[in-house]
Amino acid sequence: MGNLGATEIILIIVAILILFGGKKIPELMRGVGQGMREFQNAKNNVRSEIEKGMQEKPQDKSTDAK
């Protein structure tokens, strides 16, 4: 997790508990999970479109120039 130590992680968790309360955290994490899943799906779609475009044969442009 980068340069975060155990103390920093504990302070972040305590701050989240204070800001959101124990009842809101599962809802918050669910939203974060859905956002990450949507981002992953979008990334995979872009990757597959790029790979599909690279596999297509380029059209011969010399016949179009007439």
QUIGI-V927995 format. One record per residue. N is the residue number from 1. PSI is psi in whole degrees, -180 to 180 (NA if undefined). NEAR is the number of other ideal C-beta (glycine too) atoms within 12 Angstrom. Layout:
BEGIN
N & PSI & NEAR
N & PSI & NEAR
END
This chain:
BEGIN
1 & 37 & 8
2 & -136 & 6
3 & 20 & 7
4 & 128 & 12
5 & -179 & 11
6 & -39 & 10
7 & -43 & 11
8 & -41 & 14
9 & -43 & 15
10 & -42 & 13
11 & -39 & 14
12 & -44 & 16
13 & -43 & 17
14 & -42 & 13
15 & -41 & 13
16 & -42 & 18
17 & -41 & 16
18 & -43 & 13
19 & -43 & 13
20 & -20 & 18
21 & 161 & 12
22 & -29 & 14
23 & -26 & 9
24 & -18 & 15
25 & -45 & 18
26 & -39 & 13
27 & -41 & 14
28 & -45 & 18
29 & -36 & 15
30 & -43 & 13
31 & -41 & 15
32 & -41 & 16
33 & -42 & 14
34 & -41 & 14
35 & -42 & 14
36 & -39 & 14
37 & -43 & 14
38 & -40 & 14
39 & -43 & 14
40 & -43 & 14
41 & -43 & 14
42 & -42 & 14
43 & -43 & 14
44 & -38 & 14
45 & -43 & 14
46 & -43 & 14
47 & -44 & 14
48 & -37 & 14
49 & -41 & 14
50 & -44 & 13
51 & -39 & 12
52 & -41 & 11
53 & -33 & 12
54 & -26 & 11
55 & -21 & 10
56 & 145 & 10
57 & 137 & 7
58 & 145 & 10
59 & 149 & 9
60 & 112 & 9
61 & -8 & 8
62 & -29 & 8
63 & -23 & 7
64 & -19 & 8
65 & -8 & 7
66 & NA & 6
END
